[in-house]
């Protein structure tokens, strides 16, 4: 056993961060693409990868501004290395989870030293919410990683005894990258955590230093070019991206995923089991970590629309609190092993009992496609189909779009209609009404339909039945104008 401590002394100081990366990546490419989120965001990245246009995110060829582009850029880079695989689609959340771990490790090492930092990182790594969110392709874990790094860097930069301009620039750079990951929360949340804490401590001069011109210039150089480019290319971009997708979504009740105010007070402890069994003791440790966690939970508890991933920026302070609560407990190692087993078993469990994606239908469609063929979708969301089938051009989507516009609501059809506002011509090519379908069926080339059996047209001929949808061929009408 004496050889183990000696080996640790010979390893680089950051070796736990390498183990963290391996732990996160090991099973990340195994399970199917989860719908709709992974199919939607992975599909956007695939379209940008295929078109070579890294500037404008597109969904079915339509400008898609629900979220900024950093996740897609990371996934595109991964696709160049790995191809359009599930692992490549999850590159961005994997990076975000690793950044969150880096931030925790830096903070814990500054407080308690190298050995304690390694143990704190080990606790974070096996929190089921952290582990699974790090392998789920949406924007939540990426922004959580940058926000966590921003807060930790800002704390280091604004130490009372020694201010650091370098760390301050890191903090503002992390906030800029957080903005490019999910929007304004990338700067709002670090500000809500750090600035009131400085005010409570009456550190007035430090507040001025936090707004150092060089740090602000770093932020502007990273965050503004893409936003300005989109506004110049699409004049309605700022109104849609900032007013509608930020302020309206936060303050209005018309968006999906309505949950009670106490939703995160239940979700967060459940997502950290069994470590959260020591949560009552952890919450008695009043200080910056508790304030940090409370700010995040309170901020996302106010609006009616809530998803589990919103609260991920609270994981770092919660992990620090739980680490201190478990630090001297004799059952800490047992709790860690149980938590690690839960994480390791969750992925094969999802593969076995989770819902399938459209990989089988996509492969069947890819085998049958010929030049001049067109693809039509009906009935439900098939965001992953273009990726799964390797479609060179966007599929069309059949619906009564006029009726849907009158209904309003927040759903996947609304996302496509919103996107069509920025490119009406492409919208006409993608958003098919029944009248459009009647015209298109007389055009040259075969017309393929992907739908459930219940949503298929009466004369559609099934050619392949997948686990989640069926591929049909639509025959050309006997009489065409």
C-alpha positions in Angstrom: 0.0 0.0 0.0 2.9 2.4 0.6 3.6 2.4 -3.2 0.3 4.2 -3.8 1.1 7.5 -2.0 4.6 7.4 -3.7 2.9 7.0 -7.1 0.6 10.0 -6.3 3.6 12.2 -5.6 5.1 11.4 -9.0 1.9 12.2 -10.9 1.2 15.8 -12.1 -0.9 17.9 -9.8 -3.9 17.9 -12.2 -4.1 14.1 -12.6 -7.6 14.0 -10.9 -8.9 16.2 -13.7 -7.7 13.7 -16.3 -9.5 10.9 -14.4 -12.6 13.1 -14.3 -12.5 13.4 -18.1 -12.2 9.7 -18.6 -15.0 9.0 -16.1 -17.3 11.4 -17.9 -16.5 10.2 -21.5 -16.3 6.4 -20.9 -20.1 5.6 -21.4 -21.1 8.9 -23.0 -21.5 7.6 -26.5 -23.4 4.4 -25.7 -27.0 5.3 -25.3 -29.4 6.5 -28.2 -30.0 10.1 -29.0 -32.6 11.4 -26.5 -35.6 13.3 -28.0 -36.4 16.0 -28.5 -33.5 17.9 -26.9 -30.5 15.9 -28.1 -32.1 15.4 -31.5 -32.8 19.2 -31.8 -29.4 20.5 -30.7 -27.4 17.7 -32.3 -29.4 18.3 -35.5 -28.5 22.0 -35.5 -24.8 21.2 -35.0 -25.0 18.6 -37.8 -26.6 21.1 -40.2 -23.9 23.7 -39.5 -21.2 20.9 -39.9 -22.7 19.8 -43.2 -23.2 23.3 -44.7 -19.8 24.7 -43.5 -21.6 27.8 -42.2 -20.5 28.0 -38.6 -22.1 31.4 -38.1 -25.9 30.9 -38.3 -27.5 28.0 -36.4 -30.2 26.3 -38.5 -32.9 23.8 -37.8 -34.3 22.2 -40.9 -32.4 24.9 -42.8 -34.2 27.7 -40.9 -32.3 30.2 -38.7 -32.6 29.0 -35.1 -32.0 31.6 -32.4 -33.5 29.9 -29.3 -29.9 29.5 -28.1 -26.5 31.0 -29.0 -23.9 28.9 -30.9 -21.1 27.8 -28.6 -22.5 24.4 -28.0 -22.8 23.8 -31.8 -19.3 25.0 -32.4 -17.9 22.6 -29.9 -20.0 19.7 -31.3 -18.9 20.6 -34.9 -15.3 20.4 -33.9 -16.0 17.0 -32.3 -17.8 15.8 -35.5 -14.6 16.6 -37.5 -12.8 14.2 -35.2 -15.4 11.5 -34.5 -18.0 11.9 -37.2 -21.7 12.6 -36.5 -21.9 10.2 -33.6 -23.8 10.4 -30.3 -20.5 11.0 -28.5 -19.7 14.0 -30.7 -23.2 15.4 -30.1 -22.4 15.3 -26.3 -19.0 17.0 -26.6 -20.3 20.3 -25.3 -22.0 19.1 -22.1 -19.0 16.9 -21.4 -16.7 19.9 -21.7 -19.1 21.9 -19.4 -19.1 19.1 -16.8 -15.3 19.0 -16.9 -15.1 22.8 -16.5 -17.4 22.7 -13.5 -15.1 20.0 -12.0 -12.1 22.2 -12.8 -13.7 25.2 -11.0 -14.5 23.1 -7.9 -11.0 21.6 -7.8 -9.4 25.1 -8.0 -11.7 26.5 -5.3 -11.2 23.5 -3.0 -7.5 23.4 -3.5 -7.2 27.1 -2.6 -9.2 26.5 0.6 -8.0 23.2 1.9 -5.1 22.0 -0.1 -4.4 19.4 -2.8 -5.6 16.2 -1.0 -8.9 17.7 0.0 -9.5 19.2 -3.4 -9.0 15.7 -4.9 -11.6 14.2 -2.5 -14.1 17.1 -3.2 -13.7 16.5 -6.9 -14.4 12.7 -6.4 -17.6 13.6 -4.6 -18.8 15.9 -7.4 -17.9 13.3 -10.0 -20.4 10.7 -8.6 -23.4 13.0 -8.0 -25.9 11.4 -10.3 -27.3 14.8 -11.5 -23.8 15.9 -12.4 -22.8 12.7 -14.1 -26.0 12.3 -16.3 -26.2 16.0 -17.2 -22.6 15.9 -18.4 -23.7 13.3 -21.0 -26.9 15.0 -22.1 -26.7 17.1 -25.2 -28.3 20.4 -24.4 -27.0 23.8 -23.3 -27.4 23.5 -19.5 -24.2 21.8 -18.4 -22.1 23.9 -20.7 -23.4 27.2 -19.3 -23.2 25.7 -15.7 -19.5 25.0 -16.3 -18.7 28.5 -17.5 -20.8 30.2 -14.7 -19.0 28.1 -12.1 -15.6 29.0 -13.4 -16.6 32.7 -13.6 -17.6 32.8 -9.9 -14.5 30.9 -8.8 -12.2 33.2 -10.9 -14.0 36.3 -9.7 -13.6 35.2 -6.0 -9.9 34.7 -6.7 -9.6 38.1 -8.5 -11.4 40.0 -5.8 -9.6 38.7 -2.7 -9.3 41.5 -0.1 -5.6 41.0 0.4 -4.5 40.7 -3.2 -6.5 41.7 -6.3 -5.7 39.9 -9.5 -6.4 41.4 -12.9 -5.5 38.1 -14.6 -8.1 36.2 -12.7 -10.6 39.0 -13.3 -10.0 38.7 -17.0 -10.6 34.9 -16.7 -13.9 35.6 -14.9 -15.1 38.0 -17.6 -14.0 35.6 -20.4 -15.9 32.8 -18.7 -19.0 35.0 -18.5 -18.7 35.8 -22.2 -18.4 32.1 -23.1 -21.4 31.4 -20.8 -23.4 34.1 -22.7 -22.5 32.3 -25.9 -23.6 29.1 -24.3 -27.1 30.0 -23.2 -27.6 33.7 -23.2 -27.8 36.5 -20.6 -27.8 34.2 -17.5 -24.1 33.7 -18.3 -23.5 37.2 -16.9 -26.6 37.7 -14.7 -26.0 34.7 -12.4 -22.3 35.4 -11.6 -23.2 39.0 -10.9 -26.1 38.0 -8.6 -23.7 35.7 -6.7 -20.6 37.9 -6.4 -21.8 41.6 -6.3 -24.3 41.4 -3.4 -21.6 39.5 -1.4 -19.2 42.3 -2.0 -21.9 44.9 -1.0 -22.6 42.9 2.2 -18.9 43.1 3.1 -18.8 46.8 2.2 -15.9 46.4 -0.2 -16.8 49.5 -2.3 -13.4 49.9 -3.9 -13.4 46.2 -5.0 -16.6 46.9 -6.9 -14.9 49.4 -9.1 -12.0 47.0 -9.7 -14.5 44.3 -10.8 -15.4 46.6 -13.8 -11.8 47.1 -14.9 -11.7 48.3 -18.6 -9.4 45.5 -19.7 -11.6 42.8 -18.3 -14.7 44.4 -19.9 -12.8 44.5 -23.2 -12.1 40.8 -22.9 -15.8 40.2 -22.4 -16.8 42.3 -25.3 -14.2 40.8 -27.7 -15.6 37.3 -27.0 -19.3 37.9 -26.6 -20.2 40.6 -29.0 -19.0 39.7 -32.5 -21.5 36.8 -33.1 -24.4 38.8 -31.6 -23.6 41.9 -33.8 -23.1 39.7 -36.9 -26.5 38.1 -36.4 -28.2 41.4 -35.9 -26.7 42.7 -39.1 -27.7 39.6 -41.0 -31.2 39.3 -39.4 -32.5 42.7 -38.2 -35.0 41.2 -35.8 -32.4 39.1 -34.0 -31.9 41.2 -30.9 -35.7 41.5 -30.3 -36.2 37.8 -30.6 -33.1 36.6 -28.9 -33.0 39.0 -25.9 -36.6 40.2 -25.4 -38.6 37.1 -26.4 -36.2 34.3 -25.5 -35.0 35.9 -22.3 -37.3 38.4 -20.7 -40.6 36.9 -22.0 -39.6 33.4 -21.2 -38.6 34.3 -17.7 -41.6 36.5 -16.8 -44.5 35.0 -18.7 -46.6 31.9 -18.0 -47.3 30.9 -21.7 -44.2 28.7 -22.0 -44.1 25.0 -21.4 -42.7 23.1 -18.4 -44.7 24.8 -15.7 -43.7 23.6 -12.3 -44.5 24.7 -8.7 -42.1 27.1 -6.9 -40.6 24.3 -4.8 -39.7 22.1 -7.8 -35.9 22.6 -7.4 -36.0 22.1 -3.6 -37.1 18.5 -4.4 -35.1 17.9 -7.6 -31.7 19.0 -6.3 -31.5 16.8 -3.2 -32.9 13.8 -5.3 -30.3 14.4 -7.9 -27.5 14.3 -5.4 -28.4 11.1 -3.5 -26.9 9.5 -1.5 -24.6 12.4 -0.7 -27.6 14.7 0.0 -28.4 12.5 3.0 -26.1 14.9 4.9 -27.8 18.0 3.4 -29.3 19.2 6.8 -25.8 19.3 8.2 -24.4 20.9 5.0 -27.0 23.7 5.1 -26.0 24.7 8.6 -22.7 26.0 7.2 -23.6 29.6 6.6 -21.3 31.4 4.3 -20.5 32.2 0.7 -21.3 28.6 -0.6 -24.7 28.6 0.9 -25.4 32.1 -0.5 -24.2 31.0 -3.9 -26.5 27.9 -4.0 -29.5 29.9 -2.7 -29.1 32.6 -5.4 -29.2 30.0 -8.2 -32.1 28.0 -6.8 -34.1 31.2 -6.0 -33.5 32.7 -9.4 -34.8 29.7 -11.3 -37.6 29.1 -8.8 -39.3 32.4 -9.6 -40.6 31.7 -13.2 -43.2 29.1 -13.8 -41.2 27.4 -16.6 -38.7 25.0 -15.0 -36.5 22.1 -16.2 -34.1 20.0 -14.2 -31.1 21.3 -16.0 -31.7 24.9 -15.1 -30.4 24.4 -11.6 -27.0 22.8 -12.6 -25.0 26.0 -11.7 -25.9 25.2 -8.1 -24.0 21.9 -8.1 -20.6 23.4 -7.4 -21.5 25.2 -4.1 -23.7 22.3 -3.1 -20.8 19.9 -3.7 -18.5 22.0 -1.5 -21.1 22.1 1.3 -21.7 18.4 1.1 -18.0 17.7 1.0 -17.5 19.5 4.3 -20.5 17.7 5.8 -19.2 14.3 4.8 -15.5 15.1 5.4 -15.1 13.4 8.8 -17.9 10.8 8.6 -17.0 7.2 8.8 -19.6 6.2 6.1 -18.3 8.7 3.5 -16.5 6.0 1.5 -19.5 3.8 1.5 -21.7 6.6 0.3 -19.2 7.4 -2.5 -19.2 3.8 -3.7 -23.0 3.6 -3.8 -23.2 6.9 -5.7 -20.6 5.7 -8.2 -22.5 2.5 -8.8 -25.7 4.5 -9.4 -23.9 6.6 -12.0 -22.3 3.6 -13.7 -25.5 1.6 -13.8 -27.7 4.5 -15.1 -26.4 4.4 -18.7 -26.9 0.7 -19.4 -30.3 1.1 -17.7 -31.3 3.9 -20.1 -30.0 1.8 -23.0 -32.2 -1.1 -21.9 -35.4 0.6 -20.8 -35.2 4.1 -22.4 -37.0 5.3 -25.5 -35.2 4.6 -28.8 -34.2 7.3 -31.3 -34.8 7.3 -35.1 -31.5 5.7 -36.0 -33.2 2.6 -37.6 -35.6 4.7 -39.8 -32.8 7.1 -40.6 -30.6 4.2 -41.9 -33.5 2.7 -43.9 -34.2 6.1 -45.5 -30.5 6.7 -46.3 -30.3 3.3 -48.1 -33.3 4.2 -50.3 -32.7 7.9 -51.1 -31.8 8.8 -54.7 -31.0 12.2 -56.2 -34.2 14.2 -56.6 -36.0 12.4 -53.8 -37.7 14.5 -51.1 -38.5 13.7 -47.5 -41.6 14.7 -45.5 -42.2 14.5 -41.8 -45.6 14.4 -40.2 -47.3 14.0 -36.8 -44.4 14.5 -34.3 -41.0 15.9 -33.9 -38.2 14.1 -35.8 -35.3 16.5 -35.0 -32.7 13.8 -35.2 -33.8 12.4 -38.6 -31.6 14.6 -40.8 -28.6 13.6 -38.7 -29.6 9.9 -38.6 -30.2 9.7 -42.3 -27.4 12.0 -43.4 -29.8 14.2 -45.4 -28.0 16.7 -47.6 -31.1 18.9 -47.7 -33.7 19.7 -45.0 -36.8 17.6 -44.9 -40.3 19.2 -45.1 -42.7 19.2 -42.2 -46.4 18.7 -42.9 -49.0 20.5 -40.7 -51.9 23.0 -40.8 -49.5 25.9 -40.1 -52.2 28.6 -40.4 -54.2 27.0 -37.6 -51.1 26.5 -35.5 -50.2 30.2 -35.8 -53.7 31.1 -34.5 -53.4 28.7 -31.6 -50.1 30.1 -30.2 -48.5 28.0 -27.5 -44.9 26.9 -26.9 -44.1 23.7 -28.8 -41.8 22.3 -31.5 -44.1 23.6 -34.2 -43.7 27.1 -32.7 -40.0 26.8 -32.9 -40.1 26.1 -36.6 -42.6 28.9 -37.2 -40.4 31.4 -35.3 -37.4 30.3 -37.3 -39.3 30.8 -40.5 -39.7 34.5 -39.6 -36.0 35.0 -40.3 -36.1 33.3 -43.7 -39.6 33.2 -45.2 -38.5 31.7 -48.5 -36.9 28.7 -46.7 -39.9 28.6 -44.5 -42.1 28.0 -47.6 -39.9 25.2 -48.7 -39.9 23.5 -45.3 -43.4 24.2 -43.7 -45.8 22.3 -46.0 -49.5 22.6 -45.7 -51.9 20.0 -47.2 -52.2 22.3 -50.3 -48.4 22.3 -50.6 -48.3 18.5 -50.4 -50.9 18.2 -53.2 -48.7 20.2 -55.5 -45.5 18.5 -54.5 -46.8 15.0 -55.1 -46.9 15.8 -58.8 -43.3 16.8 -58.9 -40.5 14.5 -60.3 -38.7 12.2 -57.8 -40.0 9.9 -55.1 -41.6 11.4 -51.9 -40.7 9.7 -48.7 -42.8 10.1 -45.5 -41.6 9.5 -42.0 -44.5 9.3 -39.5 -46.2 7.0 -37.0 -48.8 4.6 -38.5 -51.5 6.7 -37.0 -50.3 9.9 -38.7 -49.6 8.4 -42.1 -51.6 9.4 -45.1 -54.3 7.0 -46.4 -52.5 6.0 -49.5 -49.0 5.9 -48.0 -47.1 2.6 -48.7 -45.1 1.4 -45.7 -41.6 0.3 -46.6 -39.9 0.0 -43.2 -41.2 -0.1 -39.6 -38.8 1.2 -37.0 -39.0 1.1 -33.3 -40.4 4.6 -33.0 -41.6 5.6 -36.5 -42.4 4.1 -40.0 -40.9 5.0 -43.4 -43.6 5.3 -46.1 -43.4 6.0 -49.8 -46.1 8.4 -51.2 -47.2 7.3 -54.7 -47.6 9.9 -57.4 -51.3 10.7 -58.1 -52.9 9.1 -61.1 -53.9 12.5 -62.4 -51.6 15.6 -62.1 -52.2 19.1 -63.5 
